[in-house]
Amino acid sequence: MAGTAHPRHNTDAQPATLGLRQNLAQFMLLVAVNALVGGTLGQERTVLPVLASQEFHLDLYTGALTYILAFGLSKAAMNYFAGTLSDKYGRKPVLVAGWLIAIPVPLLLIFGPSWGWIVAANVVLGISQGLTWSTTVMMKMDLVGPDRRGLAMGLNEAAGYLGVAGTALATGYIASTYGLRPGPFLLGAAFVAVGLGLSVLTIRETHHHAKAEAAQHVPVHAASHAGLSNRAVFTLTSFRDKSLSSVSQAGMVNNLNDGLAWGLFPVLFAAAGLGIERIGVLAALYPAVWGAGQLVTGALSDRIGRKPLIVGGMLVQALALGMVGLGHDFVVWLAAVILLGAGTAMVYPTLLAAIGDVAHPRWRARSVGIYRLWRDGGFAVGALLSGIIADAYGIPAAVGTVAALTALSGIIVALRMRPADHMTRRPKG
């Protein structure tokens, strides 16, 4: 419940102080941890679509996309619980639990004798990612306070997706040199070990920072007061508040097109005759641009506002997807994935920062979890929708459909989201 006390969350002797500079050491440790979280996801991006086709002989796109469906559903659900659990028990226990859950994932991917084992590995991976990634987001929001939230989310998401990109590129090289299994997934096992060690030994609890911010918080809207039930927070984030609900639907559509890119782009590129190394380049370049771009876009949203970047980014993504659907060679696809990464960089940290702007610090973790539930539910929707359309009409038709949905999402944000919520909150005094 919203009013539950949280004894023992503040394990530090000194009082909580908000700010990026004041908490720089812990903040940068969390950046490193989230890069490792991204790496555990990146171990799959290049290899699994090819593994599905070459080793398990899954020719139907929907069958090959089942692992993304499983990942998206489990991660979406766990995002919600990550918020409520971190409010109840603290951020660090949830982070450590996420890493412990990730331990069997590389083993399942290496030794799985059937596709069902691969799907099971992605259920476990989704649970782990929901706990670890969500918690690093919350902890960074706790540390920096309201003034640098866009920058904080840009750094967090940049670290995560550069981890995805670097690992996707590395695993493409490892797979082309040493085979699809076990080499690429040994890298993931190393990331889990290091991430767990850092989280246990170096990361400190941050929930007391959120309490410190709550004591100075000036609500943006009447609905932003502290005493809200879980049901009220869910309804507000999903439907009632114009900004929160606009952000939630945009996040879902963004990951819907990422699910398409993850599952079908490598299949499309392979069907055009590209080798595993070139597929690895394309699979890595998209999250690399996405990741690096967030170093700029997160901070930019602190200055110019969240809404322009969200609307523009969704429209840029739609254009890029259209180029992928119409393209037939490496050069066109190279330009398209760069554009897709740039558009995603415009929206990804900005959406998270926008949630933090409106949500009260007392229930911000729950609101972030609900937003991430909707956002990562987009993986499942994208896998199912694009798989069905690709089976019936081909991959270009699936890409075109998702491009249209992405453009429509940007239009909804333009019409519904309030333009300057991030500029209206100021601490008391």
N, C-alpha and C positions, 0 to 999 in steps of 0.2 A: 504494500500500500504506500501511497505517497508520503505519509507521515512517519514511516518506520524509522526508528533511531538506528544509528550506525556506529555503535561503540567500537573502539580499537581500530578504526580506519586510519586515523592519523598516527602513524608509527614514527614520525619524525619528531625530534625534540623541539625544533624551531617552528614558529607559526607559519602557516601557508602564505606565500607571497606570490602574486600573479605576475606574469610577464615572461616573454621569451628570453630576454637577457638574464633575468634572475634565475631561470630554471634551465639554462642552456645545456648543462651537462646531461641532465635527465632527458631533456627533449631530444638531444642528438642520439642518446642510447636508444630511445624509442624509434627514432628514424632508422637506425641500424636494424633493430628488431623487425620493423615492418618490411625492410628490404628482404630479409630472410623469409618473412611470411609470403611475400610475392614470389620468391624463388621456389617455394614449395608448390605453388600453383604453376609457375612457368615450366616446371619439369614435364608438364603434360602438353603444352600448347603446340609444339611441333610434332611430337612423336605419336600421341594417341590416335589422331585421325588416320595416320598411315598404318599404325598397328591394327586398327579396326579393319582396314581394307586388306592388308597384306598377310597378316597372321591369322586373323579370325574370320576373314572372308565375308565381311558384312557389306554387301553391295547396296542395300537400301539405306538411304540417307537417314531416315527416321531411326533405324536400328543403330547406326553408328553414332547418332546424337543422344542415345539414351544416357550416356555417362554425363553429359552436360545437364540433361534434365534432372538426373539424380543429384548432381552437385548443386544445381541451382535451388532445388526444393529444400535440401538439407541445410544449405548455407542461409537461405532466406529465413527459415524457421529459427535457426540458431542465432541469427542477428537479433531477433526479437528477445530471445531469452538472455542474450549477452547483456542487453541494456538493463533488464530487470534484475538479473543476478549481480551485476556490478553495482547497482544501487543498494542491494541487500547485503552483499558480502564484501564489497570492495573490488577495485579494478584488477589488482595484481593476481589474486587467486583465480579469476576467470582467465586471464592471460596465460598463466602457467597451465591451467587445465586444458586450454586449447592446444598447447604444444605437446602435452602428454598424449592427447587423443591422436595427434598426427603421427606418432611413432610407427604404427603398423602400415601406413599408407605406402611407402616405398616398397615394403616387402610384398604387399598385395599386388602392386604393379609389376614387380619383377617375377614373382612366382605364379601369378594367377593363371590357371590352366584353361579357363574359359572366359568369355566376355562378361559373364555374371560376376566374376571376381573383380574385373576392372570397374564395373558399375558400383560394386560394394566399396571399393577403394575410394570412389568419388563421393559416396555418401559420407564416409568417414572424413575425407578431406573437406567437404563442405561444412561439416560440424566444426572441425578444427578452425577453418578460415573464418567462420562466423564468430567464433569466440576471440581469436587472436587479432584479426584485422579490426573488428568493431571496437575492441578494447583499446588498441593503440590510438584509434580516432578519439575516443572519449578522453583518454589520458592526456593527449595533446591539447584538446579543448580545455580540459581542467587547468593545465599549467599556464597557458598563455593569456587567458582572460579574453574579453571581448574585442580589444583593439587590433590584434594581429591574427584574428581567427582565419581569414582567408589565406594568409601566408602560411600559417601552421598546417592547414589542410593541404595546401599545395605541396609543402615539403613531405607530409605524410604519404600522400598518394603518389608523388613523384618517386619516393623511395620504393614503395610497393611495386609500382609498374615498371620501374627500371629493373627491379629484381626479376619481375616476370620476363621482361625483354631480354636481359642478359642471359637468363637461364634458357629461354627458348632458343636463342642463338647458339649457346654452348651445347645444348642437347641435340640440336640439329647436326652440329659438327661431330659430336660423339656418336650419334646414330649412324651417320654416313661412314664413319671410320671403323666402329666396333660393333655395329648392329643395333637393332631397336631395343633389345634387352640383353643384359641388365644395366649397361653403362650409364644411360641417361638418368636413371632413377637412383643411382648411387649418389649423384649430386644432391638430389632431394633429401636423401637420408642424412647427408652431412649438414644441410641447412637446418633440419629439425634438431639435430644434436646441438649445434651452436646456438640456435634460437632459444631452446629450452635452457641451456646454461646461462645465457645472458639474462633471461627473464627471471630466473631463480636468484641469481647472485648479484645483479646490478640494478634491477628496476625497483623503484620504490612506489608505494601507494600514493595515489593522487586524489582520492575522493574528497579529502579535506580541502583541497583547492576549490572544488566545485562549491563546497559549503561557504568558503570565504567569499566567492563571487556572489552567491545567492544573498548574502547579507547586505550587499551593495547594489543588488539588481534593481533596475527600474523597468517595469514591464513595458513591452512594446504595445501590447493590446490588453484589453480587459481580461481576455481569456488566458493571458500568460501568467496568471498568479500561480503560486507554488502548490496549493493544495488540490491537486487533481488526481483522480483515481486512474488506474491502468486503462480502464475502458474509455474514460474521457480523453486521455492522452492519445489513444489509438484513433478515436473518432476525429479529434482535432487535427492530428497529423495527416490522416488519410483523406478526410472529406471536408471538414467544416472550415478550417482556416484556409483562406485563399492562397497564401504563400506556401504554407506547409504542404497542402495537397497538390499544388502545382509542381513543387519540387519532387514530391513522391512519384507522381506519374511520369515526370521527365526522367527520373532515375530508373524507373522500370523500363521505359522505352530505350534508354541508353544501353542498358545491359541486355535488352532484347537483341539489339543489333550487334553487341559484343558476342553474345551466344552464337549468332549466325556466323560472325567472323571466325570465332574459335573453331566451330565444328565443320563449316562448309568451305571456307576459303581454301584450306589446304587440299581438300578434295577437288575443288574447281581448278586450282593451280596444277595439281598432279594430272588431271584429265587433259590439260593443255600441253602436257609433256615436260613440265618443269621438274628438275631433279630435287632430291631431298634437301640439298644445300641451298638452292634458290628458294625453295619453299620456306626453309628456316630463316632466310634473310627477310622475306616478306612477313613471316609470322612474328619475327622479332622487331622489325622496324615500326610497325603499328604501335605496340605498347611502348617502344623506346621514345617515339615522338610524343606520345601521350604522357609518358612519365616525365620527360625532360620539360615539356611545355608547361607542366603544372608549377614548375619553379617560378614561372612568370605569371601565369594566369591567376593563381591563388592570391598573390600579393596585389595584382591589378584589380581584382574584384573588391579589395578593401578600399580602393581609391575611387573607382568609377561605378561601383554597385554590382550586385549579383545578376540582376535581370538581363542587362545587355549581353553579358557573356553566355548566359544560359540559352537565350533565344538564338543568338548568332551561332553558338556551338552546335545546337541541334540541326540548324539549317545547313551548316558546313558538313556535318556528318551525312545528312541526306544526299548532298551533292556527291560526296565521296563514294557512297554506296552505289549510286547510279553509275559512276565511272567503273566500279568493279563489275557490275552486272553487264555493262556494255563492252568492257575491255576483252582483249584476246591475247595480249602478250605481256611480257615481264615489265616493260617500260611503263605502260599504262597502269598496270597494277601497282608498280612502285610509287608512282605519283598519287594514286588513289589511297594507298595505305598511309602515306605521309599526311595527306589531307584528312583522312579519317582520324588519325592520331591527334592532329591539331584540333579538330573539332571536339574530340573527346576531352582533350586537355582543357578546353575552354569551360566545359560544364562540370567535370568531375569534382574538383575541390570546391567549386563555387556552390554546387548543390549542398554539399555537407556544411559549408560555412553558413549558407542560408538557413538551414535547420537550426544551427547554433545561435543565429541571430534572434530568431523568434521564440524558441523554446526557453522556458525558465530553467535556470541551472539546476533546480531541484528535480525536474523531470526531463532534463535534456538528454540524459543517457537513454531513457526509455524512448524518447522521440527519435533519436538517432537510430536506435534499434528498429523501430517501426519503419522509418524511412528505408533503412537497409533491407528490411524484410521485403518491401515493395520492389526496391531496386534490384536485389539479387533474385527475386522471383522472376525478373525479366530474363535471366539465364534459362529458366525452365520454359517460359512462354516462347522465347526465341528458338530454343532447340525444337520444341514441339511444332510450332507454327512453320518455321522454315523447313523442317524435315518433311512435313506433310506436303507443303507446296512444292518442294524440290522433287519428291517422289512422283507427284502428279504432273508437274509442268516443267521441271528442270531447275537447276540452281539459279540461273539468271532471273527467273520469275520470282523465286523466293527473295533474292536480293532486292529486286524492284519493289516488292510488297513492303519489305522492312524499310526501305528508303522513304516510301510514302508515309508510313506510320511515324517515322522519325521527324519528317517535316511537319506533320500534323501536331505532334507533341510540342514542337517549338512554337507553333501558332497558339496553342492552348496557354503556354506560359506567357506569351506576349499579351494575351487578352485577360488573363486571370491574376497573375502574380502582382503583388504590390511592388513598386519599383525601388523603394529606398528604406526597407526595414533595417538594414545594417547600419544606417546612418542615424537612426532615431534613438538608440539606446545609449545612455551615458551613466556611468556609475554615480551614486549619490555623493554629494560633497565635493 
